[in-house]
Amino acid sequence: MNDRIDLQRRVAGFVEEYSLEAPIQARVLDLISEIGESSKEILKATGYGREAFQKPKGWDDEFGNAFFSRMSRQQHRRKSGDSPGRSVGEVPRPVLGTGRYRIGVMR
């Protein structure tokens, strides 16, 4: 868990150092955009699901951009007060509970 907190702090420091703060709507749209770009790369790399995934050239950059965007979104939530300010390590707890419920329903 300390690694996640360290990553959050590093991203927060980078965002602050380079004045990259942005409103929540920009952060969410950036995250969706980055996920879309990663998804496109997966589709292209797998022939739209017909082949096994093999990491394409530039994948680490695409994945890193999506990750950075996600961490930036978390930083916005902590600074703006529009959330309880949980760390990224705490966020999955309620989601995992919902996932367990859905799995039980789907079986």
Secondary structure, DSSP 4 states (H G I P E B T S, - for coil): -HHHHHHHHHHHHHHHHTT----HHHHHHHHHHHHHHHHHHHHHHTTTTTS---PPTTHHHHHHHHHHHHHHHHHHHHHHSSS----TTTTHHHHHHHHHHHHHHH-
